[in-house]
């Protein structure tokens, strides 16, 4: 086998997600009344980028064979925080952005500390911390409101050179600055190793605790970037429980669509991004076909159900029935 | 489990205590502490009427948690509980609009809808081997979509039938609400199933190691399917009762029950990884969470503070006794 085959096998999930997204996006734009214009792409990407950041946050935790059910609440909390802090002069704004990102990392680190050093199951622990984060968000913004530095907001949600959506560029930057270095570092490899077999990784001397802690912390950072962008789009902060929950659920869906294994150790954040883009495009397909918006939740649900059931085709390859049970 | 298996009480108290699960004991100890704390705030807190009222409120969560416990014992989880509750409630109320026969069948119909959702979950988990967390999320989304289409996005106008209201708010025996009786019945059946039948043994076996259970001749896939169906049915039953309690169904009535039901099961000492746990613990967890919510509302704590305290208490209690063994 030559090298590119290994690469292909490793990236299969990501490529599949990319393919689904491209097909869906072509269907979307060809049926859109305005067609494939810069404005259509900008609106679509602005909506999708939020989910893409949250899905990246989820990916980082899922790779370590964990799950983060508080990711939507970190997203809300940082949104509410940003609506207080990211205002004023450029210097104040910069301080505010740093503070919001630090707050997100702190949330992620708290999750990590409870899961790794407290040895609680991620699913229960993050349900509980999600409640805490939501409570803090509610204290910060009992009612929707606040403001944000609009120059920065418009710059990051507008178009570069009148063509490229700035939010997509920001997403690409985050991938290059945060995800790629992490993936290539010892800690990143440790996170993958911990996800695929924690005891084997431990025996081989991989720093699994540090690696997992780094993954959870970076996950908080990603959710905070998402929260910042939400503030840039809406100009306000709002502690909406339903929205936080929806983002948590959609992030899991995006991660699955993006070819990241929920059992850990497989997949990449890039795949999750395409999963998120595809999920959002599918959700918006209804609008270009002029269907009633009431059908959107059902449509998204059915797509989700079909998408996760497709994974069952792997069962046909199973020769030994004992492999059903992981 | 451990408590129910020991025989007569007299002279066996030390043995009973020794065999009791420390998690269950801690949970009950926390209940007593909560009652004491509550009584500091309000004298009424220890009055029988208030405690019965708490038990009545707890019975909704108790019924839902029973199903959740069954699924968690398998090492799975059911995240479709919120919209299964809502579907059960809405469908039961909707059935009431179709004449007297439908009114009589409203409750079974609501529960049946929940069982159907549970069967879809069960097929996905048991036969298609999809991780339960994903398939139940998806069915939750589908159930939500169906209900949104059905109601047009508003709370439905149908109201609960008289029978639903009676079993949720009435009292057949004076002083003993019907909802509590139903919880007791559900609980008794659950204890019987889990401790006295081969189905219960199979549930614990699959939770410990499904591969071993399969090799010892258990039809593990059918057991998983049945467990998910029962969980869906119980969630819907909880929804039917809640609709009777509020005399109508509402869009997001189930959202407030997902996390408490998981928390109640886990706080009661059931391992989230499956295979370990007793129904007595779940009862303790349900009462604990209901009392906690009640105290926080007696203290007139705003929603934000409630959420934070709630999360902190769950983590603190789990750190007390729910920790995984140290690696290696």
Interface residues (C-beta under 8 A of the other chain):
Chain A: X67 X114 X118 X119 X120 X121 X123 X124 X125 X127 X128 X129 X130 X131 X132 X134 X135 X136 X138 X139 X142 X198 X199 X202 X241 X242 X245 X249 X252 X253 X256 X262 X263 X294 X295 X296 X297 X298 X299 X300 X301 X302 X304 X305 X308 X309 X311 X312 X315 X321 X322 X324 X325
Chain B: X77 X124 X128 X129 X130 X131 X133 X134 X135 X137 X138 X139 X140 X141 X142 X143 X144 X145 X146 X148 X149 X152 X153 X209 X210 X211 X214 X215 X220 X252 X255 X259 X262 X263 X266 X272 X273 X302 X303 X304 X305 X306 X307 X308 X309 X310 X311 X312 X314 X315 X318 X319 X322 X323 X324 X325 X326 X327 X328
